[in-house]
């Protein structure tokens, strides 16, 4: 009986993965629990002037596309420092 339940669960997961719509601008990730999460584009206008990257140590940083200045971008960090930098170089 447990085998039939587990096979039904695996079939429903496969159906969910196949039925999940994808678009070229969004990436669909399936978590361990089978939930889907969409990775969205950053909405702040300053990201048109900065590039995100990670260092060898795993630190997330943002680099100005014009003058190569870098800023730390920790999880939950705001874009205030990036906006202030753009105001200063204009």
HTML snippet that shows the backbone in 3Dmol.js (N, CA, C, O; Angstrom):
<script src="https://3Dmol.org/build/3Dmol-min.js"></script>
<div id="view" style="width:600px;height:400px;position:relative"></div>
<script>
const pdb = `
ATOM      1  N   UNK A   1       0.814  -1.184   0.000  1.00  0.00           N
ATOM      2  CA  UNK A   1       0.000   0.000   0.000  1.00  0.00           C
ATOM      3  C   UNK A   1       0.868   1.263   0.000  1.00  0.00           C
ATOM      4  O   UNK A   1       0.545   2.230  -0.690  1.00  0.00           O
ATOM      5  N   UNK A   2       1.960   1.265   0.761  1.00  0.00           N
ATOM      6  CA  UNK A   2       2.855   2.412   0.789  1.00  0.00           C
ATOM      7  C   UNK A   2       3.515   2.629  -0.567  1.00  0.00           C
ATOM      8  O   UNK A   2       3.794   3.765  -0.951  1.00  0.00           O
ATOM      9  N   UNK A   3       3.767   1.529  -1.299  1.00  0.00           N
ATOM     10  CA  UNK A   3       4.373   1.653  -2.618  1.00  0.00           C
ATOM     11  C   UNK A   3       3.447   2.383  -3.582  1.00  0.00           C
ATOM     12  O   UNK A   3       3.901   3.199  -4.385  1.00  0.00           O
ATOM     13  N   UNK A   4       2.157   2.094  -3.505  1.00  0.00           N
ATOM     14  CA  UNK A   4       1.215   2.756  -4.413  1.00  0.00           C
ATOM     15  C   UNK A   4       1.075   4.243  -4.075  1.00  0.00           C
ATOM     16  O   UNK A   4       0.906   5.070  -4.971  1.00  0.00           O
ATOM     17  N   UNK A   5       1.144   4.578  -2.801  1.00  0.00           N
ATOM     18  CA  UNK A   5       1.044   5.984  -2.394  1.00  0.00           C
ATOM     19  C   UNK A   5       2.288   6.741  -2.848  1.00  0.00           C
ATOM     20  O   UNK A   5       2.184   7.853  -3.366  1.00  0.00           O
ATOM     21  N   UNK A   6       3.467   6.142  -2.657  1.00  0.00           N
ATOM     22  CA  UNK A   6       4.699   6.815  -3.059  1.00  0.00           C
ATOM     23  C   UNK A   6       4.779   6.960  -4.579  1.00  0.00           C
ATOM     24  O   UNK A   6       5.293   7.961  -5.078  1.00  0.00           O
ATOM     25  N   UNK A   7       4.271   5.958  -5.325  1.00  0.00           N
ATOM     26  CA  UNK A   7       4.291   6.081  -6.783  1.00  0.00           C
ATOM     27  C   UNK A   7       3.318   7.162  -7.257  1.00  0.00           C
ATOM     28  O   UNK A   7       3.589   7.845  -8.245  1.00  0.00           O
ATOM     29  N   UNK A   8       2.189   7.323  -6.561  1.00  0.00           N
ATOM     30  CA  UNK A   8       1.238   8.380  -6.911  1.00  0.00           C
ATOM     31  C   UNK A   8       1.840   9.758  -6.638  1.00  0.00           C
ATOM     32  O   UNK A   8       1.642  10.692  -7.415  1.00  0.00           O
ATOM     33  N   UNK A   9       2.572   9.878  -5.536  1.00  0.00           N
ATOM     34  CA  UNK A   9       3.222  11.141  -5.210  1.00  0.00           C
ATOM     35  C   UNK A   9       4.280  11.491  -6.245  1.00  0.00           C
ATOM     36  O   UNK A   9       4.372  12.642  -6.672  1.00  0.00           O
ATOM     37  N   UNK A  10       5.082  10.504  -6.654  1.00  0.00           N
ATOM     38  CA  UNK A  10       6.126  10.779  -7.635  1.00  0.00           C
ATOM     39  C   UNK A  10       5.518  11.128  -8.989  1.00  0.00           C
ATOM     40  O   UNK A  10       6.065  11.958  -9.715  1.00  0.00           O
ATOM     41  N   UNK A  11       4.390  10.504  -9.338  1.00  0.00           N
ATOM     42  CA  UNK A  11       3.728  10.826 -10.600  1.00  0.00           C
ATOM     43  C   UNK A  11       3.157  12.243 -10.557  1.00  0.00           C
ATOM     44  O   UNK A  11       3.214  12.968 -11.551  1.00  0.00           O
ATOM     45  N   UNK A  12       2.610  12.636  -9.411  1.00  0.00           N
ATOM     46  CA  UNK A  12       2.049  13.990  -9.310  1.00  0.00           C
ATOM     47  C   UNK A  12       3.158  15.037  -9.355  1.00  0.00           C
ATOM     48  O   UNK A  12       2.959  16.117  -9.912  1.00  0.00           O
ATOM     49  N   UNK A  13       4.334  14.734  -8.774  1.00  0.00           N
ATOM     50  CA  UNK A  13       5.466  15.655  -8.852  1.00  0.00           C
ATOM     51  C   UNK A  13       5.928  15.819 -10.290  1.00  0.00           C
ATOM     52  O   UNK A  13       6.221  16.932 -10.728  1.00  0.00           O
ATOM     53  N   UNK A  14       5.994  14.715 -11.028  1.00  0.00           N
ATOM     54  CA  UNK A  14       6.398  14.782 -12.432  1.00  0.00           C
ATOM     55  C   UNK A  14       5.392  15.603 -13.232  1.00  0.00           C
ATOM     56  O   UNK A  14       5.783  16.401 -14.083  1.00  0.00           O
ATOM     57  N   UNK A  15       4.112  15.415 -12.969  1.00  0.00           N
ATOM     58  CA  UNK A  15       3.076  16.164 -13.677  1.00  0.00           C
ATOM     59  C   UNK A  15       3.191  17.652 -13.365  1.00  0.00           C
ATOM     60  O   UNK A  15       3.001  18.484 -14.252  1.00  0.00           O
ATOM     61  N   UNK A  16       3.499  17.997 -12.116  1.00  0.00           N
ATOM     62  CA  UNK A  16       3.661  19.384 -11.726  1.00  0.00           C
ATOM     63  C   UNK A  16       4.857  20.001 -12.434  1.00  0.00           C
ATOM     64  O   UNK A  16       4.782  21.134 -12.910  1.00  0.00           O
ATOM     65  N   UNK A  17       5.962  19.264 -12.507  1.00  0.00           N
ATOM     66  CA  UNK A  17       7.147  19.767 -13.174  1.00  0.00           C
ATOM     67  C   UNK A  17       6.895  19.978 -14.657  1.00  0.00           C
ATOM     68  O   UNK A  17       7.366  20.962 -15.226  1.00  0.00           O
ATOM     69  N   UNK A  18       6.160  19.073 -15.295  1.00  0.00           N
ATOM     70  CA  UNK A  18       5.887  19.189 -16.717  1.00  0.00           C
ATOM     71  C   UNK A  18       4.873  20.290 -17.001  1.00  0.00           C
ATOM     72  O   UNK A  18       4.934  20.919 -18.058  1.00  0.00           O
ATOM     73  N   UNK A  19       3.946  20.534 -16.086  1.00  0.00           N
ATOM     74  CA  UNK A  19       2.885  21.505 -16.300  1.00  0.00           C
ATOM     75  C   UNK A  19       3.285  22.920 -15.885  1.00  0.00           C
ATOM     76  O   UNK A  19       2.540  23.865 -16.144  1.00  0.00           O
ATOM     77  N   UNK A  20       4.431  23.082 -15.254  1.00  0.00           N
ATOM     78  CA  UNK A  20       4.857  24.391 -14.784  1.00  0.00           C
ATOM     79  C   UNK A  20       5.259  25.246 -15.981  1.00  0.00           C
ATOM     80  O   UNK A  20       6.179  24.886 -16.715  1.00  0.00           O
ATOM     81  N   UNK A  21       4.576  26.381 -16.187  1.00  0.00           N
ATOM     82  CA  UNK A  21       4.931  27.236 -17.321  1.00  0.00           C
ATOM     83  C   UNK A  21       6.239  27.968 -17.057  1.00  0.00           C
ATOM     84  O   UNK A  21       6.528  28.363 -15.927  1.00  0.00           O
ATOM     85  N   UNK A  22       7.009  28.140 -18.096  1.00  0.00           N
ATOM     86  CA  UNK A  22       8.249  28.894 -17.983  1.00  0.00           C
ATOM     87  C   UNK A  22       8.253  29.978 -19.037  1.00  0.00           C
ATOM     88  O   UNK A  22       7.653  29.823 -20.101  1.00  0.00           O
ATOM     89  N   UNK A  23       8.924  31.069 -18.745  1.00  0.00           N
ATOM     90  CA  UNK A  23       9.077  32.140 -19.718  1.00  0.00           C
ATOM     91  C   UNK A  23      10.549  32.484 -19.798  1.00  0.00           C
ATOM     92  O   UNK A  23      11.303  32.139 -18.887  1.00  0.00           O
ATOM     93  N   UNK A  24      10.985  33.151 -20.852  1.00  0.00           N
ATOM     94  CA  UNK A  24      12.408  33.437 -20.991  1.00  0.00           C
ATOM     95  C   UNK A  24      12.955  34.404 -19.945  1.00  0.00           C
ATOM     96  O   UNK A  24      14.162  34.418 -19.705  1.00  0.00           O
ATOM     97  N   UNK A  25      12.096  35.218 -19.313  1.00  0.00           N
ATOM     98  CA  UNK A  25      12.591  36.175 -18.329  1.00  0.00           C
ATOM     99  C   UNK A  25      12.576  35.633 -16.913  1.00  0.00           C
ATOM    100  O   UNK A  25      13.198  36.219 -16.027  1.00  0.00           O
ATOM    101  N   UNK A  26      11.889  34.540 -16.680  1.00  0.00           N
ATOM    102  CA  UNK A  26      11.804  34.003 -15.331  1.00  0.00           C
ATOM    103  C   UNK A  26      12.314  32.564 -15.308  1.00  0.00           C
ATOM    104  O   UNK A  26      12.065  31.787 -16.230  1.00  0.00           O
ATOM    105  N   UNK A  27      13.024  32.229 -14.251  1.00  0.00           N
ATOM    106  CA  UNK A  27      13.554  30.887 -14.073  1.00  0.00           C
ATOM    107  C   UNK A  27      12.747  30.211 -12.981  1.00  0.00           C
ATOM    108  O   UNK A  27      12.574  30.775 -11.901  1.00  0.00           O
ATOM    109  N   UNK A  28      12.250  29.012 -13.246  1.00  0.00           N
ATOM    110  CA  UNK A  28      11.464  28.276 -12.263  1.00  0.00           C
ATOM    111  C   UNK A  28      12.379  27.284 -11.571  1.00  0.00           C
ATOM    112  O   UNK A  28      13.019  26.460 -12.223  1.00  0.00           O
ATOM    113  N   UNK A  29      12.440  27.364 -10.256  1.00  0.00           N
ATOM    114  CA  UNK A  29      13.225  26.429  -9.463  1.00  0.00           C
ATOM    115  C   UNK A  29      12.267  25.596  -8.642  1.00  0.00           C
ATOM    116  O   UNK A  29      11.312  26.124  -8.073  1.00  0.00           O
ATOM    117  N   UNK A  30      12.511  24.306  -8.575  1.00  0.00           N
ATOM    118  CA  UNK A  30      11.684  23.426  -7.754  1.00  0.00           C
ATOM    119  C   UNK A  30      12.480  23.072  -6.508  1.00  0.00           C
ATOM    120  O   UNK A  30      13.586  22.539  -6.595  1.00  0.00           O
ATOM    121  N   UNK A  31      11.908  23.374  -5.349  1.00  0.00           N
ATOM    122  CA  UNK A  31      12.594  23.140  -4.087  1.00  0.00           C
ATOM    123  C   UNK A  31      12.469  21.672  -3.684  1.00  0.00           C
ATOM    124  O   UNK A  31      11.801  20.886  -4.356  1.00  0.00           O
ATOM    125  N   UNK A  32      13.114  21.321  -2.592  1.00  0.00           N
ATOM    126  CA  UNK A  32      13.092  19.938  -2.110  1.00  0.00           C
ATOM    127  C   UNK A  32      11.685  19.474  -1.778  1.00  0.00           C
ATOM    128  O   UNK A  32      11.370  18.294  -1.929  1.00  0.00           O
ATOM    129  N   UNK A  33      10.842  20.383  -1.330  1.00  0.00           N
ATOM    130  CA  UNK A  33       9.487  20.008  -0.953  1.00  0.00           C
ATOM    131  C   UNK A  33       8.542  19.967  -2.146  1.00  0.00           C
ATOM    132  O   UNK A  33       7.373  19.614  -1.991  1.00  0.00           O
ATOM    133  N   UNK A  34       9.026  20.320  -3.333  1.00  0.00           N
ATOM    134  CA  UNK A  34       8.187  20.286  -4.521  1.00  0.00           C
ATOM    135  C   UNK A  34       7.503  21.608  -4.819  1.00  0.00           C
ATOM    136  O   UNK A  34       6.752  21.708  -5.789  1.00  0.00           O
ATOM    137  N   UNK A  35       7.752  22.635  -3.997  1.00  0.00           N
ATOM    138  CA  UNK A  35       7.171  23.946  -4.259  1.00  0.00           C
ATOM    139  C   UNK A  35       7.952  24.617  -5.377  1.00  0.00           C
ATOM    140  O   UNK A  35       9.141  24.350  -5.551  1.00  0.00           O
ATOM    141  N   UNK A  36       7.303  25.473  -6.126  1.00  0.00           N
ATOM    142  CA  UNK A  36       8.007  26.194  -7.180  1.00  0.00           C
ATOM    143  C   UNK A  36       8.261  27.621  -6.730  1.00  0.00           C
ATOM    144  O   UNK A  36       7.414  28.237  -6.084  1.00  0.00           O
ATOM    145  N   UNK A  37       9.420  28.140  -7.070  1.00  0.00           N
ATOM    146  CA  UNK A  37       9.791  29.514  -6.761  1.00  0.00           C
ATOM    147  C   UNK A  37      10.290  30.141  -8.046  1.00  0.00           C
ATOM    148  O   UNK A  37      11.061  29.525  -8.781  1.00  0.00           O
ATOM    149  N   UNK A  38       9.865  31.340  -8.318  1.00  0.00           N
ATOM    150  CA  UNK A  38      10.305  32.036  -9.516  1.00  0.00           C
ATOM    151  C   UNK A  38      11.350  33.074  -9.149  1.00  0.00           C
ATOM    152  O   UNK A  38      11.164  33.860  -8.220  1.00  0.00           O
ATOM    153  N   UNK A  39      12.428  33.067  -9.874  1.00  0.00           N
ATOM    154  CA  UNK A  39      13.470  34.048  -9.680  1.00  0.00           C
ATOM    155  C   UNK A  39      13.147  35.224 -10.594  1.00  0.00           C
ATOM    156  O   UNK A  39      13.080  35.062 -11.812  1.00  0.00           O
ATOM    157  N   UNK A  40      12.948  36.398 -10.018  1.00  0.00           N
ATOM    158  CA  UNK A  40      12.525  37.551 -10.790  1.00  0.00           C
ATOM    159  C   UNK A  40      13.688  38.516 -11.018  1.00  0.00           C
ATOM    160  O   UNK A  40      14.703  38.470 -10.323  1.00  0.00           O
ATOM    161  N   UNK A  41      13.515  39.383 -12.002  1.00  0.00           N
ATOM    162  CA  UNK A  41      14.505  40.405 -12.280  1.00  0.00           C
ATOM    163  C   UNK A  41      14.477  41.447 -11.179  1.00  0.00           C
ATOM    164  O   UNK A  41      13.412  41.734 -10.631  1.00  0.00           O
ATOM    165  N   UNK A  42      15.625  42.021 -10.843  1.00  0.00           N
ATOM    166  CA  UNK A  42      15.628  43.112  -9.868  1.00  0.00           C
ATOM    167  C   UNK A  42      14.829  44.298 -10.397  1.00  0.00           C
ATOM    168  O   UNK A  42      14.930  44.631 -11.578  1.00  0.00           O
ATOM    169  N   UNK A  43      14.034  44.939  -9.539  1.00  0.00           N
ATOM    170  CA  UNK A  43      13.156  46.022  -9.970  1.00  0.00           C
ATOM    171  C   UNK A  43      13.777  47.405  -9.819  1.00  0.00           C
ATOM    172  O   UNK A  43      13.335  48.350 -10.474  1.00  0.00           O
ATOM    173  N   UNK A  44      14.782  47.541  -8.978  1.00  0.00           N
ATOM    174  CA  UNK A  44      15.373  48.858  -8.745  1.00  0.00           C
ATOM    175  C   UNK A  44      16.096  49.338 -10.008  1.00  0.00           C
ATOM    176  O   UNK A  44      16.833  48.570 -10.628  1.00  0.00           O
ATOM    177  N   UNK A  45      15.891  50.600 -10.390  1.00  0.00           N
ATOM    178  CA  UNK A  45      16.511  51.112 -11.608  1.00  0.00           C
ATOM    179  C   UNK A  45      18.036  51.148 -11.552  1.00  0.00           C
ATOM    180  O   UNK A  45      18.687  51.160 -12.597  1.00  0.00           O
ATOM    181  N   UNK A  46      18.611  51.164 -10.361  1.00  0.00           N
ATOM    182  CA  UNK A  46      20.073  51.221 -10.264  1.00  0.00           C
ATOM    183  C   UNK A  46      20.739  49.967 -10.826  1.00  0.00           C
ATOM    184  O   UNK A  46      21.922  50.006 -11.162  1.00  0.00           O
ATOM    185  N   UNK A  47      20.001  48.845 -10.936  1.00  0.00           N
ATOM    186  CA  UNK A  47      20.598  47.610 -11.444  1.00  0.00           C
ATOM    187  C   UNK A  47      20.899  47.673 -12.936  1.00  0.00           C
ATOM    188  O   UNK A  47      21.552  46.778 -13.472  1.00  0.00           O
ATOM    189  N   UNK A  48      20.428  48.723 -13.614  1.00  0.00           N
ATOM    190  CA  UNK A  48      20.803  48.922 -15.011  1.00  0.00           C
ATOM    191  C   UNK A  48      22.233  49.425 -15.114  1.00  0.00           C
ATOM    192  O   UNK A  48      22.838  49.361 -16.185  1.00  0.00           O
ATOM    193  N   UNK A  49      22.786  49.931 -14.000  1.00  0.00           N
ATOM    194  CA  UNK A  49      24.124  50.510 -13.984  1.00  0.00           C
ATOM    195  C   UNK A  49      25.123  49.703 -13.162  1.00  0.00           C
ATOM    196  O   UNK A  49      26.297  50.063 -13.090  1.00  0.00           O
ATOM    197  N   UNK A  50      24.668  48.618 -12.544  1.00  0.00           N
ATOM    198  CA  UNK A  50      25.527  47.775 -11.717  1.00  0.00           C
ATOM    199  C   UNK A  50      25.400  46.316 -12.141  1.00  0.00           C
ATOM    200  O   UNK A  50      24.376  45.902 -12.684  1.00  0.00           O
ATOM    201  N   UNK A  51      26.446  45.549 -11.887  1.00  0.00           N
ATOM    202  CA  UNK A  51      26.439  44.107 -12.162  1.00  0.00           C
ATOM    203  C   UNK A  51      26.678  43.365 -10.856  1.00  0.00           C
ATOM    204  O   UNK A  51      27.534  43.754 -10.063  1.00  0.00           O
ATOM    205  N   UNK A  52      25.921  42.298 -10.635  1.00  0.00           N
ATOM    206  CA  UNK A  52      26.109  41.475  -9.434  1.00  0.00           C
ATOM    207  C   UNK A  52      27.148  40.401  -9.717  1.00  0.00           C
ATOM    208  O   UNK A  52      27.221  39.868 -10.825  1.00  0.00           O
ATOM    209  N   UNK A  53      27.949  40.090  -8.708  1.00  0.00           N
ATOM    210  CA  UNK A  53      28.886  38.978  -8.811  1.00  0.00           C
ATOM    211  C   UNK A  53      29.226  38.474  -7.418  1.00  0.00           C
ATOM    212  O   UNK A  53      28.928  39.134  -6.423  1.00  0.00           O
ATOM    213  N   UNK A  54      29.849  37.304  -7.347  1.00  0.00           N
ATOM    214  CA  UNK A  54      30.268  36.717  -6.072  1.00  0.00           C
ATOM    215  C   UNK A  54      31.779  36.575  -6.058  1.00  0.00           C
ATOM    216  O   UNK A  54      32.387  36.242  -7.075  1.00  0.00           O
ATOM    217  N   UNK A  55      32.385  36.828  -4.904  1.00  0.00           N
ATOM    218  CA  UNK A  55      33.828  36.671  -4.762  1.00  0.00           C
ATOM    219  C   UNK A  55      34.157  35.210  -4.502  1.00  0.00           C
ATOM    220  O   UNK A  55      33.264  34.374  -4.364  1.00  0.00           O
ATOM    221  N   UNK A  56      35.437  34.916  -4.437  1.00  0.00           N
ATOM    222  CA  UNK A  56      35.876  33.546  -4.140  1.00  0.00           C
ATOM    223  C   UNK A  56      35.429  33.101  -2.754  1.00  0.00           C
ATOM    224  O   UNK A  56      35.221  31.913  -2.507  1.00  0.00           O
ATOM    225  N   UNK A  57      35.284  34.073  -1.848  1.00  0.00           N
ATOM    226  CA  UNK A  57      34.862  33.777  -0.483  1.00  0.00           C
ATOM    227  C   UNK A  57      33.355  33.603  -0.362  1.00  0.00           C
ATOM    228  O   UNK A  57      32.858  33.275   0.715  1.00  0.00           O
ATOM    229  N   UNK A  58      32.618  33.819  -1.457  1.00  0.00           N
ATOM    230  CA  UNK A  58      31.174  33.671  -1.437  1.00  0.00           C
ATOM    231  C   UNK A  58      30.431  34.940  -1.072  1.00  0.00           C
ATOM    232  O   UNK A  58      29.225  34.903  -0.831  1.00  0.00           O
ATOM    233  N   UNK A  59      31.134  36.064  -1.029  1.00  0.00           N
ATOM    234  CA  UNK A  59      30.510  37.335  -0.692  1.00  0.00           C
ATOM    235  C   UNK A  59      29.842  37.917  -1.946  1.00  0.00           C
ATOM    236  O   UNK A  59      30.461  37.970  -3.009  1.00  0.00           O
ATOM    237  N   UNK A  60      28.591  38.351  -1.824  1.00  0.00           N
ATOM    238  CA  UNK A  60      27.871  38.963  -2.944  1.00  0.00           C
ATOM    239  C   UNK A  60      28.227  40.434  -3.019  1.00  0.00           C
ATOM    240  O   UNK A  60      28.192  41.144  -2.013  1.00  0.00           O
ATOM    241  N   UNK A  61      28.575  40.895  -4.233  1.00  0.00           N
ATOM    242  CA  UNK A  61      28.972  42.282  -4.427  1.00  0.00           C
ATOM    243  C   UNK A  61      28.312  42.838  -5.675  1.00  0.00           C
ATOM    244  O   UNK A  61      27.857  42.090  -6.541  1.00  0.00           O
ATOM    245  N   UNK A  62      28.265  44.177  -5.757  1.00  0.00           N
ATOM    246  CA  UNK A  62      27.765  44.877  -6.927  1.00  0.00           C
ATOM    247  C   UNK A  62      28.883  45.772  -7.453  1.00  0.00           C
ATOM    248  O   UNK A  62      29.554  46.454  -6.678  1.00  0.00           O
ATOM    249  N   UNK A  63      29.081  45.769  -8.763  1.00  0.00           N
ATOM    250  CA  UNK A  63      30.166  46.523  -9.384  1.00  0.00           C
ATOM    251  C   UNK A  63      29.571  47.551 -10.344  1.00  0.00           C
ATOM    252  O   UNK A  63      28.718  47.215 -11.166  1.00  0.00           O
ATOM    253  N   UNK A  64      30.017  48.797 -10.243  1.00  0.00           N
ATOM    254  CA  UNK A  64      29.560  49.863 -11.126  1.00  0.00           C
ATOM    255  C   UNK A  64      30.070  49.574 -12.542  1.00  0.00           C
ATOM    256  O   UNK A  64      31.239  49.237 -12.729  1.00  0.00           O
ATOM    257  N   UNK A  65      29.199  49.705 -13.519  1.00  0.00           N
ATOM    258  CA  UNK A  65      29.572  49.430 -14.909  1.00  0.00           C
ATOM    259  C   UNK A  65      30.434  50.527 -15.514  1.00  0.00           C
ATOM    260  O   UNK A  65      30.996  50.340 -16.593  1.00  0.00           O
ATOM    261  N   UNK A  66      30.551  51.672 -14.839  1.00  0.00           N
ATOM    262  CA  UNK A  66      31.274  52.800 -15.401  1.00  0.00           C
ATOM    263  C   UNK A  66      32.644  53.018 -14.765  1.00  0.00           C
ATOM    264  O   UNK A  66      33.616  53.283 -15.472  1.00  0.00           O
ATOM    265  N   UNK A  67      32.732  52.911 -13.450  1.00  0.00           N
ATOM    266  CA  UNK A  67      34.001  53.235 -12.785  1.00  0.00           C
ATOM    267  C   UNK A  67      34.582  52.080 -11.965  1.00  0.00           C
ATOM    268  O   UNK A  67      35.571  52.287 -11.261  1.00  0.00           O
ATOM    269  N   UNK A  68      34.026  50.909 -12.026  1.00  0.00           N
ATOM    270  CA  UNK A  68      34.541  49.700 -11.376  1.00  0.00           C
ATOM    271  C   UNK A  68      34.595  49.765  -9.848  1.00  0.00           C
ATOM    272  O   UNK A  68      35.356  49.013  -9.239  1.00  0.00           O
ATOM    273  N   UNK A  69      33.821  50.629  -9.220  1.00  0.00           N
ATOM    274  CA  UNK A  69      33.705  50.662  -7.763  1.00  0.00           C
ATOM    275  C   UNK A  69      32.794  49.512  -7.353  1.00  0.00           C
ATOM    276  O   UNK A  69      31.803  49.235  -8.027  1.00  0.00           O
ATOM    277  N   UNK A  70      33.126  48.836  -6.242  1.00  0.00           N
ATOM    278  CA  UNK A  70      32.309  47.711  -5.791  1.00  0.00           C
ATOM    279  C   UNK A  70      31.686  48.007  -4.432  1.00  0.00           C
ATOM    280  O   UNK A  70      32.236  48.746  -3.616  1.00  0.00           O
ATOM    281  N   UNK A  71      30.517  47.402  -4.219  1.00  0.00           N
ATOM    282  CA  UNK A  71      29.788  47.533  -2.960  1.00  0.00           C
ATOM    283  C   UNK A  71      29.332  46.157  -2.510  1.00  0.00           C
ATOM    284  O   UNK A  71      29.034  45.293  -3.334  1.00  0.00           O
ATOM    285  N   UNK A  72      29.280  45.957  -1.200  1.00  0.00           N
ATOM    286  CA  UNK A  72      28.798  44.701  -0.638  1.00  0.00           C
ATOM    287  C   UNK A  72      27.290  44.645  -0.751  1.00  0.00           C
ATOM    288  O   UNK A  72      26.607  45.631  -0.472  1.00  0.00           O
ATOM    289  N   UNK A  73      26.761  43.496  -1.158  1.00  0.00           N
ATOM    290  CA  UNK A  73      25.312  43.304  -1.261  1.00  0.00           C
ATOM    291  C   UNK A  73      24.931  42.064  -0.454  1.00  0.00           C
ATOM    292  O   UNK A  73      24.814  40.967  -1.000  1.00  0.00           O
ATOM    293  N   UNK A  74      24.743  42.251   0.830  1.00  0.00           N
ATOM    294  CA  UNK A  74      24.321  41.153   1.683  1.00  0.00           C
ATOM    295  C   UNK A  74      22.832  40.897   1.487  1.00  0.00           C
ATOM    296  O   UNK A  74      22.126  41.733   0.925  1.00  0.00           O
ATOM    297  N   UNK A  75      22.358  39.762   1.942  1.00  0.00           N
ATOM    298  CA  UNK A  75      20.952  39.423   1.833  1.00  0.00           C
ATOM    299  C   UNK A  75      20.121  40.460   2.576  1.00  0.00           C
ATOM    300  O   UNK A  75      20.370  40.756   3.745  1.00  0.00           O
ATOM    301  N   UNK A  76      19.135  41.003   1.881  1.00  0.00           N
ATOM    302  CA  UNK A  76      18.276  42.006   2.480  1.00  0.00           C
ATOM    303  C   UNK A  76      18.845  43.405   2.436  1.00  0.00           C
ATOM    304  O   UNK A  76      18.245  44.328   2.987  1.00  0.00           O
ATOM    305  N   UNK A  77      20.000  43.593   1.787  1.00  0.00           N
ATOM    306  CA  UNK A  77      20.610  44.917   1.711  1.00  0.00           C
ATOM    307  C   UNK A  77      19.809  45.802   0.762  1.00  0.00           C
ATOM    308  O   UNK A  77      19.240  45.327  -0.220  1.00  0.00           O
ATOM    309  N   UNK A  78      19.775  47.081   1.068  1.00  0.00           N
ATOM    310  CA  UNK A  78      19.045  48.006   0.219  1.00  0.00           C
ATOM    311  C   UNK A  78      19.960  48.536  -0.883  1.00  0.00           C
ATOM    312  O   UNK A  78      21.164  48.278  -0.885  1.00  0.00           O
ATOM    313  N   UNK A  79      19.381  49.265  -1.801  1.00  0.00           N
ATOM    314  CA  UNK A  79      20.142  49.803  -2.919  1.00  0.00           C
ATOM    315  C   UNK A  79      20.465  51.280  -2.719  1.00  0.00           C
ATOM    316  O   UNK A  79      20.842  51.961  -3.673  1.00  0.00           O
ATOM    317  N   UNK A  80      20.323  51.782  -1.501  1.00  0.00           N
ATOM    318  CA  UNK A  80      20.576  53.193  -1.228  1.00  0.00           C
ATOM    319  C   UNK A  80      22.005  53.581  -1.568  1.00  0.00           C
ATOM    320  O   UNK A  80      22.225  54.622  -2.187  1.00  0.00           O
ATOM    321  N   UNK A  81      22.979  52.773  -1.181  1.00  0.00           N
ATOM    322  CA  UNK A  81      24.371  53.109  -1.462  1.00  0.00           C
ATOM    323  C   UNK A  81      24.640  53.108  -2.976  1.00  0.00           C
ATOM    324  O   UNK A  81      25.470  53.884  -3.450  1.00  0.00           O
ATOM    325  N   UNK A  82      23.960  52.260  -3.726  1.00  0.00           N
ATOM    326  CA  UNK A  82      24.138  52.240  -5.175  1.00  0.00           C
ATOM    327  C   UNK A  82      23.547  53.504  -5.796  1.00  0.00           C
ATOM    328  O   UNK A  82      24.151  54.104  -6.685  1.00  0.00           O
ATOM    329  N   UNK A  83      22.368  53.905  -5.327  1.00  0.00           N
ATOM    330  CA  UNK A  83      21.739  55.129  -5.829  1.00  0.00           C
ATOM    331  C   UNK A  83      22.564  56.358  -5.494  1.00  0.00           C
ATOM    332  O   UNK A  83      22.693  57.254  -6.328  1.00  0.00           O
ATOM    333  N   UNK A  84      23.132  56.424  -4.285  1.00  0.00           N
ATOM    334  CA  UNK A  84      23.972  57.548  -3.900  1.00  0.00           C
ATOM    335  C   UNK A  84      25.225  57.624  -4.762  1.00  0.00           C
ATOM    336  O   UNK A  84      25.675  58.717  -5.103  1.00  0.00           O
ATOM    337  N   UNK A  85      25.788  56.484  -5.116  1.00  0.00           N
ATOM    338  CA  UNK A  85      26.948  56.449  -5.984  1.00  0.00           C
ATOM    339  C   UNK A  85      26.598  57.012  -7.357  1.00  0.00           C
ATOM    340  O   UNK A  85      27.372  57.783  -7.926  1.00  0.00           O
ATOM    341  N   UNK A  86      25.439  56.633  -7.895  1.00  0.00           N
ATOM    342  CA  UNK A  86      25.028  57.141  -9.207  1.00  0.00           C
ATOM    343  C   UNK A  86      24.828  58.641  -9.189  1.00  0.00           C
ATOM    344  O   UNK A  86      25.160  59.316 -10.164  1.00  0.00           O
ATOM    345  N   UNK A  87      24.288  59.186  -8.095  1.00  0.00           N
ATOM    346  CA  UNK A  87      24.116  60.633  -7.983  1.00  0.00           C
ATOM    347  C   UNK A  87      25.472  61.348  -7.945  1.00  0.00           C
ATOM    348  O   UNK A  87      25.618  62.438  -8.499  1.00  0.00           O
ATOM    349  N   UNK A  88      26.456  60.732  -7.293  1.00  0.00           N
ATOM    350  CA  UNK A  88      27.759  61.344  -7.152  1.00  0.00           C
ATOM    351  C   UNK A  88      28.546  61.372  -8.465  1.00  0.00           C
ATOM    352  O   UNK A  88      29.333  62.292  -8.685  1.00  0.00           O
ATOM    353  N   UNK A  89      28.352  60.398  -9.324  1.00  0.00           N
ATOM    354  CA  UNK A  89      29.149  60.363 -10.562  1.00  0.00           C
ATOM    355  C   UNK A  89      28.478  61.114 -11.704  1.00  0.00           C
ATOM    356  O   UNK A  89      29.103  61.318 -12.746  1.00  0.00           O
ATOM    357  N   UNK A  90      27.231  61.530 -11.542  1.00  0.00           N
ATOM    358  CA  UNK A  90      26.552  62.267 -12.631  1.00  0.00           C
ATOM    359  C   UNK A  90      26.878  63.713 -12.642  1.00  0.00           C
ATOM    360  O   UNK A  90      26.384  64.452 -13.494  1.00  0.00           O
TER     361      UNK A  90
END
`;
const viewer = $3Dmol.createViewer("view");
viewer.addModel(pdb, "pdb");
viewer.setStyle({}, {cartoon: {color: "spectrum"}});
viewer.zoomTo();
viewer.render();
</script>
